[in-house]
Amino acid sequence: LPGLHIFAIGLALEVSVGKTNTVMALNNSNVLLPCTFTTCIGFQDLVFTWYFNSTELIYHGKIKSKASEPTLIQRNPRVEFVGSTTKKDNNISIVLNSVEFSDAGKYTCHVKNPKEKNAQHNATIFLTVVHKMVETDNTVTLIIVGVVGGLIGLLILFMLIKRVVLFIIKKTQDGK
């Protein structure tokens, strides 16, 4: 039964980046990288880190308890902490300022809770940096609607011509 105990502890700490794990940012803008964590038995001296492409540490913080906000240990100068851990959700989100094309990649939010026998969990976001935000291309939809509309128009025109021809034939036969 010791394996069951470890399994239960593994499920106690949960880290999430929200509904979607992909974020698109405009070059030279600021982008929010969301991350929250939940824990069943609470936390004490919880450590969280943000990594870029699994190796580069961009934010490192520590939270003493539920009553205190995180304290900064180390950070990249362009990264700002915007979360809060004294409110309902344990939000450890960050903002990356002045995004560049080289910032595109994988961002991992990692949490370690000593109160849960050093349980660890992480979640990943993929950032894409674009030159400009483009609207979705609906050319194919417009082509399909145009073709269907055109076919319906041709069908009505064909039926109208058929009526006129039948009317002319009937008039000429009545005249004979």
Secondary structure as GFF3:
##gff-version 3
##sequence-region A 1 176
A	DSSP	alpha_helix	2	12	.	.	.	ID=ss1
A	DSSP	beta_strand	13	16	.	.	.	ID=ss2
A	DSSP	beta_strand	22	26	.	.	.	ID=ss3
A	DSSP	beta_strand	31	33	.	.	.	ID=ss4
A	DSSP	beta_strand	36	39	.	.	.	ID=ss5
A	DSSP	beta_strand	46	52	.	.	.	ID=ss6
A	DSSP	beta_strand	56	63	.	.	.	ID=ss7
A	DSSP	beta_strand	71	75	.	.	.	ID=ss8
A	DSSP	beta_strand	79	81	.	.	.	ID=ss9
A	DSSP	beta_strand	90	91	.	.	.	ID=ss10
A	DSSP	beta_strand	94	96	.	.	.	ID=ss11
A	DSSP	three_ten_helix	101	103	.	.	.	ID=ss12
A	DSSP	beta_strand	105	113	.	.	.	ID=ss13
A	DSSP	three_ten_helix	114	116	.	.	.	ID=ss14
A	DSSP	beta_strand	119	130	.	.	.	ID=ss15
A	DSSP	alpha_helix	139	175	.	.	.	ID=ss16
###
